[in-house]
Structure formats: C-alpha cells, structure tokens
Amino acid sequence: SRGRGRATSSLPQTQSPAPQTQSPAPADNLRTRLNDEEKLHLVRLCIEYQVEHVKGKKGAFWQKIRMLLKEQIGKDLRDPHSTMRILLQQFEVQRLPQMRQLKWSCSARLSP
C-alpha cells in the first residue's frame, strides 16, 4: 500500500512521515538506570571518597561522585545522593531481615 515502507522509485519521496501521536519525553525527564554492577560501583566510589563527605562540602562530594561515575561507567547520574538513599532503603527492607534471621540461627547453634 502507498506510504508504507521505502519508496521503490529513484525519485525523492514527497510524502512527509506521519506526525507522531506522542512526543518523546524531554531529556531532562529521563532517568538514568543503573544495573546491579553499576550500583555496586556507585557504592564503592562513595566508600572510597567518604573522607570528603564533610559538613559544608557535601554538595561537592556528590558532584565528584557524579563526575567519577560518569567517567568510569559512562552514565550521568543526576542525583547520586538520592540513588544511595534509595539503595539503602531497599537494602534495609530486603536484606536486614534475612541477616537478622541468619544471625539468630547462628547464635542459637553456638549456645550450649
């Protein structure tokens, strides 16, 4: 049917493509997603540079983490501080109960 696929003649196509019904989201609204390996990399950077996370210079610390992460994994994480807070919350919800249970079962085995 006409208007579908590629034009078969050597003449330039005069029909313009159909307008998009939904415009793409502006780049500012796109979230950068990290896989597990990249999240671990973020955590390691925070640990490595933790001595720079001091009162009055925390903004500079998070900017440095953002820059290093972008250099090392190629992703520009807009707010690494927020990402770290979310990772901590996820850890507390998912892992701490398991760790407490493991600690309880290990200490129960060691008791006389």
C-alpha positions in Angstrom: 0.0 0.0 0.0 1.1 3.6 -0.6 3.0 5.4 2.1 4.3 2.3 3.8 7.9 1.0 3.6 10.5 2.5 1.4 9.9 4.2 -1.9 10.8 2.0 -4.8 11.4 4.7 -7.4 14.6 6.8 -7.6 12.6 10.0 -7.3 12.7 11.6 -3.8 9.8 10.8 -1.6 7.4 13.8 -1.4 5.2 12.5 1.3 6.3 13.5 4.8 6.2 10.9 7.6 3.0 10.8 9.7 3.2 13.0 12.7 3.9 11.3 16.0 1.0 11.0 18.3 3.1 11.2 21.4 6.1 13.4 21.5 9.2 12.0 23.2 9.9 13.0 26.7 12.4 15.8 27.1 15.9 14.6 28.0 15.7 16.3 31.4 12.9 14.0 32.5 14.7 10.8 31.6 16.0 8.8 34.5 19.4 7.1 34.4 19.0 3.5 35.4 21.9 1.5 36.9 22.3 -2.2 36.7 23.5 -4.1 39.8 27.1 -3.9 38.8 26.8 -0.1 38.3 25.1 0.3 41.7 27.9 -1.6 43.3 30.4 0.7 41.5 28.5 3.8 42.9 28.7 2.3 46.5 32.4 1.6 46.1 33.0 5.2 44.9 31.2 6.5 47.9 33.2 4.4 50.3 36.5 5.3 48.6 35.9 9.0 48.8 33.9 9.0 52.1 36.5 11.2 53.8 35.5 14.1 51.5 31.8 13.9 52.7 32.1 16.6 55.4 29.9 19.3 56.7 29.8 22.2 54.3 31.2 20.2 51.4 28.7 17.5 50.9 27.4 19.1 47.6 31.0 19.0 46.3 31.3 15.3 47.4 28.2 14.3 45.4 29.3 16.3 42.4 32.6 14.5 42.5 30.8 11.1 42.8 28.6 12.0 39.8 31.6 13.0 37.7 33.7 9.9 38.6 30.7 7.7 37.9 30.2 9.3 34.5 33.9 8.9 33.7 34.0 5.3 34.8 30.7 3.8 33.6 29.6 6.4 31.1 26.3 7.2 32.7 25.4 10.7 34.1 23.5 10.0 37.3 21.8 13.3 38.1 21.5 12.7 41.9 23.8 10.1 43.3 22.8 11.1 46.8 19.2 10.2 46.2 20.2 6.9 44.5 22.2 6.0 47.5 19.3 6.7 49.9 17.1 4.5 47.8 19.7 1.7 47.7 20.0 1.9 51.5 16.2 1.8 51.9 16.0 -1.2 49.6 18.8 -3.0 51.5 17.1 -2.3 54.8 13.8 -3.7 53.6 15.1 -6.7 51.7 18.3 -7.8 53.4 18.3 -6.8 57.0 15.5 -9.2 58.0 17.5 -12.1 56.3 20.7 -11.0 58.1 18.9 -10.9 61.4 17.4 -14.3 60.9 20.9 -15.7 59.9 22.4 -14.1 63.0 19.7 -15.6 65.2 20.1 -19.1 63.8 23.9 -18.9 64.0 23.9 -17.7 67.6 21.3 -20.4 68.5 23.6 -23.1 67.2 26.5 -21.8 69.3 24.5 -21.6 72.5 25.1 -24.5 75.0 
